[in-house]
Amino acid sequence: MTKRILITGGAGFIGSALIKHLQEHDHSIFVIDNLSFGNKAFVAIPDDRFFEEDIRDRNRMFELIEQIQPDWVIHLAAIHFIPYCNQHPFESSNINVQGTINVLDACKQTKSVNKVFFASTAAVYPIYNEAVTEQHELNPLDIYGLSKLVGEKLCSEFHLDSGISTVICRFFNAFGPNETNPHLIPEIQDQINAGKRTINLGNLEPKRDFIHTYDMARAVIALMETADIRYDVFNLGRGIEYSVTDIVEAFERQLEEKITIEQEASRIRKTDRMHLLADVSKLKKTTGWEPQWSIDEGIKTLIHQPQT
Ligand SMILES: NC(=O)c1ccc[n+]([C@@H]2O[C@H](COP(=O)([O-])OP(=O)(O)OC[C@H]3O[C@@H](n4cnc5c(N)ncnc54)[C@H](O)[C@@H]3O)[C@@H](O)[C@H]2O)c1
């Protein structure tokens, strides 16, 4: 059924993939994004539905959400690049916590809103050497993870107060087109696309659960369309972990060329998680969602694609 859907942070990496998929249906899409990291060119949204605004502006959030009258609000706007959060703890926690309070309070006041989605993160988990389920104990290691854990608590209070259906989704490591932050895969992509076949990287052993943004988009939509969720928390990953070396090998397979890795001292993190792997059985069981993009297929589409 056609919905009015507001996406905060819709001009970002995951937001743009989500909008592309939502636009395959006859929904009315609205975006609030201050374009600090996102790019308006990533999304085909008419100007009168794109609001270049800051979620820290509480009054404006109340005015806008009342004006838009959304059925669903998908709250993605945040600062999430962990090194940036560590360097800018006030700015990032202010956006991730105060901004979230503003969006949730405005949703509570606007009668049309009947479902809210909050983008949380795998960074709410401490280090585990096995696949993590939603039941694993939470204990974020950094300010980013902590700010998102606060966001989860705010969502829980919001649901108890308002009765509005609320979905919390802990995203693992996204990859795909329109990347906005200098994560591992765009870093390799940039060096490869610049013609380098000897590339400089940091730690090679840590493993991450990389999931394509198009699979994430389909999962977010599946969760929003699942009518009987009142309040619930889901992991969203591929359920497979890859080391840095595995990712470079996937580039090699797609290029059919040898890539040599040189470790660069300035890129090596002194402490790093060795594993971050999602157990996604709850998401699959609840929605029937299955990931479709393999790492090789995803990487194939990134080769020769310019970073923005
Ligand atoms: N990319 C990942 O691997 C990943 C992993 C876990 C969680 N997440 C979460 O998913 C969501 C989307 O992440 P992404 O990768 O698309 O990041 P992104 O930076 O591309 O998208 C975030 C968007 O929010 C906007 N934004 C930032 N501050 C804002 C503010 N004050 N007001 C309005 N808009 C603002 C940015 O301009 C950007 O377009 C975030 O909440 C992030 O924490 C992402």
The ligand as a Gaussian input file, in Angstrom:
#p B3LYP/6-31G(d) Opt

LIG

0 1
 N       27.570000       2.394000       6.711000
 C       27.609000       1.457000       7.627000
 O       28.364000       0.465000       7.484000
 C       26.752000       1.545000       8.856000
 C       26.928000       0.560000       9.832000
 C       26.149000       0.638000      10.990000
 C       25.206000       1.626000      11.131000
 N       25.056000       2.585000      10.170000
 C       24.036000       3.614000      10.403000
 O       23.219000       3.735000       9.249000
 C       22.796000       5.079000       9.079000
 C       23.147000       5.542000       7.695000
 O       24.565000       5.454000       7.547000
 P       25.297000       5.719000       6.170000
 O       26.382000       4.724000       6.038000
 O       24.314000       5.886000       5.085000
 O       26.003000       7.103000       6.513000
 P       25.984000       8.466000       5.750000
 O       26.908000       9.380000       6.471000
 O       26.194000       8.268000       4.296000
 O       24.479000       8.914000       5.957000
 C       24.030000       9.694000       7.036000
 C       23.278000      10.881000       6.454000
 O       22.859000      11.697000       7.559000
 C       23.077000      13.051000       7.217000
 N       23.252000      13.801000       8.446000
 C       24.316000      13.767000       9.297000
 N       24.129000      14.638000      10.303000
 C       22.915000      15.222000      10.093000
 C       22.165000      16.209000      10.791000
 N       22.653000      16.791000      11.902000
 N       20.958000      16.568000      10.298000
 C       20.474000      16.025000       9.158000
 N       21.153000      15.094000       8.448000
 C       22.347000      14.691000       8.913000
 C       24.328000      13.034000       6.336000
 O       24.439000      14.166000       5.490000
 C       24.165000      11.735000       5.558000
 O       23.497000      11.955000       4.329000
 C       23.472000       5.875000      10.191000
 O       22.562000       6.031000      11.244000
 C       24.628000       4.982000      10.613000
 O       24.973000       5.210000      11.952000
 C       25.815000       2.557000       9.040000

